[in-house]
Amino acid sequence: MESSVTLRGWSGSRLASLALGAGMATVAALTMRHFYQARFPASLRDAAACQADSFFSCANSALSPVAMVRGVPIGFLGFMVGALLALGAALPSERLERTNAALAHVNTLVALALTLYSAVVLRSLCLTCASYTVLALASLGLFWLCRRGSGTETTSGRWLLPSLPHLAVFALATLVGAYAVRQYWDARVQARTGDAAAKVVHQYFALDTVPPPSVLSPYWTVRSTARFEDAPIRVVEYGDLLCSDCRFFAEQMHRLEREFPGQMNVAFQFFPLEARCNDVVEKDKHPGACEVAYMAAYRPERFGAIHDEVFAHMTEAKAPAWRAQLARRYGVEGALADTATRARVQRFIRTGAEYQKTSDQYAHGVRSTPTLIVNGRMIIGTLPDEQMRAIFQAIVDQRLGRGKRFIESWVD
């Protein structure tokens, strides 16, 4: 008799398949929860940021370009595969088992690819996502263990051929579910432009005010006035040129600059998350970040171009050879050996210690990127465009005497 995972009564393999399917569905649901929490933070405290020494981060994965397809989180596909595997164990059939075996191969390859992308490209790892990969591998291994050496039918590969009717039903159910998930995404986006944005504005103005850094960086990514303090909207960004959240913030500032012309000044306060130049970091969170900072600071007139090019080629920028080419292209080869440049970057880094501790884990006030000082109030991490736009608009309205009544209308 041919070996099987689910067709031999309530065997150990069938129970294991049921547990693995339920586990995959549960873990996938948790990844979707993290996805929505990162994309739609309920408060300033929930904003995403690159934390010093934090390799394990769900936010980096949730905010990555591969985290969703047209508003549908990747975790939803994992949920459907896990649910089908559990269904195949609860209501077993030969055709459904073949379909699950075929899907297990594809699912495991995708999960491994996403885990590798997160570890190599994003330089972070979501433990929940990694747990799904482990469960997917275990499920695939279970199929192979039960089928190994089970006769001609198995060795011919027939057990890997899915049942087309079952596969079609699964695809249809996935498409219908994906449509519903996309509708939920659209509803969250619409809600974010209203209540959530107003709530964040209220939270922003309730924050304690903090002083500007004692040494303000002359490297600005947005400049509207000659003096920093003359702009209605003033942002000091403690940033790292190899930080994916900083890249998101830079792109966001370019978008909002068009909506608030002549009203924004954004100063880039170098804060590379690499132990070679930043004693807040015990491990090299972003290897090469110090080199990039020195090159960007070496010739102030080249800062903007280097800043934008590094963010446009962040994956390549993590390679020493690419950074060497960047230095030659912009004529900043001497940056790494220039003591004045190193000292200048160090002055900016040290200003992070001037702020009150934001975490018991770190002795410094600033310990992640981006950390923003927006008109004297600190925001750790990034916010969606709608919420940042609402804060900027409230700042402008307040300056013009239009915002006081609106802010006071909100109560806890």
C-alpha positions in Angstrom: 0.0 0.0 0.0 1.3 3.4 -1.0 2.5 5.6 1.9 0.4 8.7 2.7 0.4 11.6 5.0 -3.4 11.8 5.6 -5.1 8.6 4.2 -4.2 6.1 6.9 -6.6 7.1 9.6 -5.7 9.4 12.5 -2.0 8.5 12.2 0.9 10.6 13.6 1.6 12.0 10.2 -2.0 13.1 9.7 -2.1 14.8 13.2 1.3 16.4 12.3 -0.1 17.7 9.0 -3.1 19.2 10.8 -1.0 20.9 13.4 1.4 22.2 10.8 -1.4 23.6 8.6 -3.1 25.2 11.6 0.2 26.6 12.7 1.0 28.1 9.3 -2.4 29.7 9.1 -2.1 31.2 12.6 1.5 32.5 12.0 0.4 34.0 8.7 -2.5 35.8 10.4 0.0 37.2 12.9 2.2 38.5 10.0 -0.8 40.2 8.5 -1.5 41.8 11.9 2.1 43.1 12.0 1.7 44.3 8.4 -1.3 46.5 9.3 0.2 47.7 12.5 3.3 48.9 10.6 1.4 50.4 7.7 -1.3 52.0 9.8 0.3 53.0 13.1 -2.3 54.0 15.7 0.0 56.5 17.4 3.4 58.2 17.2 4.7 55.6 19.6 4.0 52.8 17.0 6.0 54.5 14.2 8.6 52.4 12.4 12.3 53.0 12.8 15.6 51.2 12.4 16.6 50.5 16.0 20.2 50.3 17.1 21.4 46.7 17.2 17.9 45.4 16.3 18.3 42.6 13.7 15.0 41.1 14.6 12.3 43.6 13.3 8.9 42.9 12.0 8.4 46.5 10.9 11.2 46.3 8.3 9.6 43.3 6.7 6.1 44.8 6.8 7.3 48.0 5.2 9.4 46.3 2.5 8.3 46.5 -1.2 7.6 42.7 -1.3 5.3 42.7 1.7 2.2 43.1 -0.3 0.8 42.8 -3.8 -1.7 45.5 -4.8 -2.8 46.0 -1.2 -2.9 42.3 -0.3 -0.2 41.3 2.2 1.9 38.3 1.3 0.8 36.7 4.6 -2.7 36.2 3.2 -1.3 33.7 0.6 0.5 31.9 3.4 -2.7 31.8 5.4 -4.6 30.2 2.5 -1.9 27.6 2.0 -1.9 26.7 5.7 -5.7 26.6 5.8 -5.8 24.2 2.9 -3.2 21.9 4.5 -5.3 21.8 7.7 -8.4 21.1 5.6 -6.6 18.2 3.8 -5.8 16.6 7.2 -9.3 17.1 8.6 -11.1 15.9 5.4 -8.5 13.8 3.6 -8.6 12.7 0.0 -6.0 11.4 -2.4 -6.5 14.3 -4.8 -6.4 17.0 -2.1 -3.2 15.4 -0.7 -1.5 15.6 -4.1 -2.6 19.2 -4.4 -1.2 20.1 -0.9 2.1 18.3 -1.8 2.5 20.4 -4.9 1.6 23.6 -3.1 4.0 22.7 -0.3 7.0 22.9 -2.7 6.0 26.3 -4.1 5.1 27.6 -0.7 8.4 26.6 0.8 10.5 28.0 -2.1 8.6 31.4 -1.7 9.0 31.4 2.1 12.7 30.7 1.8 13.2 33.4 -0.8 11.4 36.0 1.3 13.5 35.0 4.4 16.7 35.3 2.4 15.6 38.7 1.0 14.9 39.9 4.5 18.2 38.8 6.0 20.4 39.8 3.0 18.7 42.9 1.6 16.8 44.3 4.5 19.4 43.1 7.1 16.7 42.3 9.5 14.5 39.3 10.3 10.9 39.0 11.4 10.7 36.1 13.9 7.1 35.5 13.0 7.9 35.3 9.3 10.8 33.0 10.0 8.5 30.8 12.1 6.3 30.4 9.0 9.3 29.4 7.0 10.2 26.7 9.5 6.6 25.3 9.5 6.6 25.3 5.7 9.9 23.4 5.6 8.5 20.9 8.2 5.3 20.4 6.1 7.3 19.7 3.0 9.6 17.4 4.9 6.6 15.5 6.1 5.4 14.8 2.6 8.8 13.5 1.5 9.3 11.3 4.6 5.9 9.6 4.1 6.4 9.2 0.3 10.0 8.1 0.2 10.4 4.7 -1.4 6.7 4.0 -1.5 6.5 2.4 -5.0 6.5 3.1 -8.7 3.6 5.5 -8.5 5.5 7.8 -6.2 8.8 7.6 -7.9 7.2 8.6 -11.1 6.2 11.9 -9.6 2.5 11.4 -9.8 2.0 12.4 -6.2 3.4 15.8 -7.0 0.7 16.4 -9.7 -2.1 18.6 -8.2 -5.7 17.9 -8.8 -6.8 20.6 -11.3 -10.4 20.9 -9.9 -9.0 21.2 -6.4 -6.4 23.7 -7.5 -9.0 25.7 -9.4 -11.3 25.9 -6.3 -8.3 27.0 -4.2 -7.3 29.7 -6.7 -10.9 31.0 -6.8 -11.2 31.1 -3.0 -7.8 32.9 -2.8 -8.9 35.5 -5.4 -12.2 36.1 -3.6 -10.4 36.4 -0.3 -7.8 38.7 -1.8 -10.5 40.9 -3.1 -12.0 41.2 0.3 -8.6 41.9 1.8 -8.0 44.6 -0.8 -11.3 46.2 0.2 -10.2 46.2 3.8 -6.9 47.9 2.7 -8.8 50.6 0.8 -11.0 51.2 3.9 -8.0 51.5 6.1 -6.4 54.0 3.7 -9.6 56.1 3.7 -9.9 56.0 7.5 -6.3 57.0 7.9 -6.9 60.2 6.1 -9.5 61.2 8.7 -9.8 60.0 12.3 -6.3 58.5 12.5 -4.6 61.6 11.1 -6.5 63.9 13.5 -5.6 61.6 16.4 -1.9 61.8 15.5 -2.1 65.6 15.3 -3.6 65.7 18.8 -0.8 63.3 20.1 1.9 65.4 18.4 0.8 68.6 20.1 0.6 66.8 23.4 4.3 65.9 23.3 6.8 67.6 25.5 9.0 70.0 23.6 12.7 69.4 23.3 15.5 71.8 22.3 17.3 71.7 19.0 20.6 69.9 18.9 23.6 72.0 20.1 25.3 71.4 16.7 22.8 71.7 13.8 23.9 69.9 10.6 24.4 72.2 7.6 23.5 69.3 5.4 19.9 69.9 4.5 17.7 67.7 2.3 15.0 70.4 1.9 15.8 74.1 2.1 13.2 76.9 2.0 15.0 79.7 3.9 18.5 80.8 4.6 18.1 80.3 8.4 16.8 77.0 9.6 14.5 78.6 12.2 12.7 80.8 9.7 10.7 78.1 8.0 7.2 77.3 9.4 8.0 73.5 9.3 11.5 72.6 10.8 12.7 69.0 10.8 15.9 67.7 12.2 16.4 64.1 11.0 18.8 61.8 12.8 19.4 59.6 9.9 21.5 56.8 8.4 22.1 56.6 4.7 21.8 52.8 4.8 18.5 52.7 6.7 15.5 51.7 4.7 13.1 53.7 6.9 15.3 56.8 6.3 14.9 56.2 2.6 11.2 56.1 3.0 11.3 59.4 5.0 13.5 61.0 2.4 11.0 60.1 -0.4 8.2 61.3 1.8 9.8 64.7 2.4 10.3 65.1 -1.4 6.6 64.4 -1.9 5.5 66.8 0.9 7.9 69.5 -0.2 5.7 69.9 -3.3 2.6 70.3 -1.1 4.3 72.8 1.3 6.5 74.9 -1.1 8.7 77.4 0.6 7.6 76.2 4.1 10.0 73.4 5.0 13.6 73.0 6.2 14.9 69.5 6.8 18.4 69.1 8.3 20.1 65.7 8.0 21.8 65.0 11.3 24.3 62.1 10.6 23.6 59.1 12.9 25.0 55.9 11.2 24.1 52.7 12.9 27.5 51.2 12.8 29.8 50.7 15.8 32.9 51.9 13.9 31.8 55.5 14.4 28.7 55.5 16.7 29.1 54.2 20.2 25.4 53.8 20.7 25.6 50.8 18.4 27.3 47.7 19.9 27.0 45.7 16.7 27.3 46.9 13.1 23.6 47.2 12.3 24.4 48.8 8.9 28.0 47.9 7.8 29.4 50.7 5.6 27.1 53.4 7.1 30.1 55.3 8.5 31.9 55.3 5.2 28.8 56.6 3.4 28.4 59.3 6.0 32.0 60.5 5.6 31.7 60.6 1.9 28.4 62.5 2.0 29.8 65.0 4.6 33.2 65.5 2.9 32.1 68.0 0.3 29.0 69.8 1.3 28.1 70.8 -2.2 27.9 67.1 -3.2 25.9 66.0 -0.2 22.4 66.2 -1.9 23.5 64.2 -4.9 25.3 61.5 -2.8 22.3 61.3 -0.4 19.9 60.7 -3.2 22.1 58.2 -5.1 22.7 56.1 -2.1 19.0 55.9 -1.3 18.3 55.1 -5.0 20.8 52.2 -4.9 20.6 51.0 -1.3 21.2 47.4 -2.0 24.3 48.1 -4.1 25.5 50.7 -1.5 26.0 47.9 1.0 28.9 46.5 -1.1 32.4 48.1 -0.5 33.2 48.0 -4.2 30.1 50.1 -5.1 31.0 52.6 -2.3 34.5 52.9 -3.8 33.0 53.7 -7.2 30.7 56.2 -5.6 33.7 58.0 -4.0 35.6 58.1 -7.3 32.5 59.4 -9.2 32.0 62.3 -6.8 35.6 63.0 -6.1 35.4 62.2 -2.4 38.1 59.5 -2.2 39.8 61.4 0.6 36.8 61.4 2.9 37.7 58.2 4.8 41.1 59.5 5.8 40.1 63.1 6.5 40.2 63.7 10.2 38.1 67.0 9.9 35.3 65.1 8.2 35.3 62.4 10.8 35.3 64.9 13.6 32.4 66.8 12.0 30.3 63.6 11.7 31.1 62.8 15.3 29.8 66.1 16.5 26.5 65.4 14.9 26.3 61.9 16.4 27.1 63.1 19.9 24.2 65.5 19.9 21.9 62.4 20.2 23.1 62.1 23.8 21.7 65.5 24.6 18.1 64.2 24.7 16.3 62.4 27.5 16.5 58.6 27.3 13.8 57.1 25.1 14.6 53.5 26.0 16.1 51.8 29.1 18.1 49.7 26.7 20.2 52.6 25.5 22.1 55.3 27.4 21.5 57.9 24.7 18.3 59.8 23.9 18.5 59.2 20.2 19.0 55.5 19.5 17.2 54.7 16.2 16.8 56.1 12.8 15.0 58.1 11.7 14.5 60.1 14.9 12.8 63.4 14.0 12.7 66.7 15.9 9.7 68.3 14.2 9.3 71.9 15.4 10.7 71.0 18.8 8.8 67.7 19.3 10.4 64.2 18.9 8.9 61.5 16.7 10.8 58.2 16.6 10.3 56.5 13.2 8.2 57.2 10.2 4.6 57.9 9.7 2.3 57.4 6.7 2.0 60.4 4.3 -1.5 61.2 5.5 -0.5 61.5 9.1 2.7 63.5 8.5 0.8 65.7 6.1 -1.8 66.4 8.8 0.9 67.3 11.3 2.6 69.7 8.9 -0.7 71.3 8.0 -1.6 71.8 11.6 1.8 73.4 12.2 1.2 75.8 9.3 -2.3 76.5 10.4 -1.2 77.2 14.0 1.5 79.6 12.8 -1.2 81.4 10.7 -3.6 81.4 13.6 -6.0 78.9 12.0 -5.3 75.7 14.0 -6.0 76.4 17.7 -9.8 75.8 17.5 -9.4 72.5 15.6 -6.8 71.1 18.1 -8.8 72.0 21.2 -11.9 70.2 19.8 -10.1 66.9 20.4 -10.2 65.2 23.8 -8.8 61.9 25.0 
